[in-house]
């Protein structure tokens, strides 16, 4: 069985000392399968848009919109856990971010762990649209889970101390 994702630990020099970062890259086999579907679809959409709009600009716009819409399936994600919260980044851009005070529950998913803002994700209708999915290799599960629990406990302690004041 081939791995869908490969992992490499992030560069410690780019993140604060109290953070844990790693990068997930799409596997080459899966990437080639996706490209084999994307290239004909983009070509067909470009030709159709060019014919319908009688302009190359329409074809270029269709190709650009399709490529931008699916670009996140082809680029590596960097996940960062630090004292502020969890972040999913594409390159230098933060794609998703969630502070630890907003994390109400954790769910195990096939790729890793999902941080959810809902206390009971099973009954929340918006569960699929909220939260952050942290993908990691199965061998890194214990380390990532320990870091998440440590930061959640710190955030809970800070919130409790704030409420006692």
C-alpha positions as CSV (number, residue, x, y, z in Angstrom):
1,X,0.0,0.0,0.0
2,X,1.4,3.3,-1.0
3,X,1.4,6.4,1.2
4,X,-0.8,9.2,0.1
5,X,1.3,11.8,1.9
6,X,5.0,12.0,2.8
7,X,6.3,14.0,5.7
8,X,9.4,15.9,6.6
9,X,10.0,17.9,9.7
10,X,10.0,21.7,9.2
11,X,13.1,23.9,9.6
12,X,13.4,24.8,13.3
13,X,15.2,28.0,12.4
14,X,12.1,29.5,10.8
15,X,9.8,28.9,13.7
16,X,9.9,30.0,17.4
17,X,11.6,27.6,19.8
18,X,8.4,26.6,21.4
19,X,6.7,25.5,18.2
20,X,6.4,22.1,16.4
21,X,6.3,22.2,12.6
22,X,6.2,19.7,9.8
23,X,5.5,19.7,6.1
24,X,3.3,17.3,4.2
25,X,3.8,16.8,0.5
26,X,1.5,14.9,-1.9
27,X,3.0,11.6,-3.0
28,X,4.4,11.5,-6.5
29,X,2.1,8.7,-7.6
30,X,-1.0,10.6,-6.4
31,X,0.3,13.8,-7.9
32,X,0.7,12.2,-11.4
33,X,-2.8,10.7,-11.2
34,X,-4.3,14.2,-10.4
35,X,-2.3,15.8,-13.2
36,X,-3.5,13.2,-15.6
37,X,-7.1,14.3,-14.8
38,X,-6.4,18.0,-14.5
39,X,-4.6,18.7,-17.8
40,X,-7.3,17.3,-20.1
41,X,-10.0,19.1,-18.0
42,X,-8.3,22.4,-18.2
43,X,-7.6,22.0,-21.9
44,X,-11.2,21.1,-22.6
45,X,-12.5,24.0,-20.5
46,X,-10.2,26.4,-22.2
47,X,-11.2,25.4,-25.7
48,X,-14.9,25.5,-24.7
49,X,-14.6,29.0,-23.2
50,X,-12.6,30.2,-26.2
51,X,-15.3,29.0,-28.6
52,X,-18.2,30.3,-26.5
53,X,-16.7,33.7,-25.8
54,X,-15.0,34.0,-29.2
55,X,-11.9,35.2,-27.4
56,X,-8.6,33.7,-26.1
57,X,-9.2,35.8,-22.9
58,X,-12.2,33.6,-22.0
59,X,-10.0,30.4,-22.5
60,X,-7.2,31.9,-20.4
61,X,-9.6,32.9,-17.7
62,X,-11.2,29.4,-17.6
63,X,-7.8,27.8,-17.3
64,X,-6.6,30.2,-14.6
65,X,-9.8,29.7,-12.5
66,X,-9.6,25.9,-12.7
67,X,-5.9,25.8,-11.8
68,X,-6.3,28.2,-8.9
69,X,-9.3,26.3,-7.6
70,X,-7.4,23.0,-7.3
71,X,-3.9,24.3,-6.6
72,X,-4.0,23.3,-2.9
73,X,-4.1,19.6,-4.0
74,X,-0.7,20.0,-5.6
75,X,1.4,22.0,-3.2
76,X,3.0,21.0,0.2
77,X,1.3,22.1,3.4
78,X,3.3,23.2,6.5
79,X,1.6,22.6,9.8
80,X,2.7,24.6,12.8
81,X,1.7,24.1,16.4
82,X,2.8,26.9,18.8
83,X,1.6,28.6,21.9
84,X,-0.9,30.7,20.0
85,X,-2.6,27.9,18.1
86,X,-2.5,25.6,15.1
87,X,-1.8,26.8,11.6
88,X,-1.8,25.3,8.1
89,X,0.4,27.2,5.7
90,X,1.0,27.0,2.0
91,X,4.5,28.4,1.5
92,X,4.8,31.5,3.6
93,X,1.0,32.1,3.6
94,X,-1.2,31.0,6.5
95,X,-4.1,29.2,4.9
96,X,-6.0,28.2,8.1
97,X,-5.4,29.2,11.7
98,X,-7.2,28.3,15.0
99,X,-6.2,29.6,18.5
100,X,-6.1,27.0,21.2
101,X,-8.9,28.7,23.1
102,X,-11.2,28.0,20.1
103,X,-10.4,24.2,20.0
104,X,-13.3,22.4,21.7
105,X,-12.7,18.8,20.6
106,X,-10.3,16.5,18.7
107,X,-11.3,13.9,16.2
108,X,-9.2,11.2,14.7
109,X,-9.4,11.2,10.9
110,X,-7.5,8.9,8.4
111,X,-4.9,11.5,7.7
112,X,-4.3,12.6,11.3
113,X,-6.3,14.8,13.7
114,X,-9.1,17.3,13.2
115,X,-9.3,20.3,15.6
116,X,-12.9,21.4,15.9
117,X,-14.5,24.5,17.4
118,X,-17.6,22.4,18.4
119,X,-17.8,20.5,21.7
120,X,-19.7,17.7,20.0
121,X,-18.7,17.5,16.4
122,X,-21.0,14.5,15.7
123,X,-24.1,16.6,15.9
124,X,-22.8,19.9,14.6
125,X,-24.1,20.6,11.1
126,X,-21.2,22.8,10.1
127,X,-18.5,20.4,11.3
128,X,-17.3,19.7,7.8
129,X,-16.7,23.4,7.1
130,X,-15.0,24.3,10.4
131,X,-11.8,23.4,12.1
132,X,-8.3,22.4,10.9
133,X,-7.3,19.0,9.7
134,X,-3.7,18.3,10.7
135,X,-2.3,15.6,8.5
136,X,0.8,13.6,9.6
137,X,2.4,10.2,9.3
138,X,1.1,7.5,11.6
139,X,4.6,7.2,13.2
140,X,4.4,10.9,14.3
141,X,0.9,10.5,15.9
142,X,2.1,10.3,19.5
143,X,4.4,13.3,19.2
144,X,1.8,15.5,17.5
145,X,-0.9,14.5,20.0
146,X,1.3,15.2,23.0
147,X,2.1,18.7,21.6
148,X,-1.6,19.4,21.0
149,X,-2.6,18.3,24.5
150,X,0.2,20.3,26.1
151,X,-0.9,23.5,24.3
152,X,-4.6,22.9,25.0
153,X,-3.8,22.4,28.7
154,X,-1.8,25.6,28.7
155,X,-4.6,27.5,27.1
156,X,-7.2,26.0,29.4
157,X,-5.0,27.0,32.5
158,X,-4.7,30.5,31.1
159,X,-8.4,30.8,30.6
160,X,-9.1,29.5,34.1
161,X,-6.7,31.9,35.6
162,X,-8.2,34.8,33.6
163,X,-11.7,33.8,34.8
164,X,-10.7,33.7,38.5
165,X,-9.5,37.4,38.3
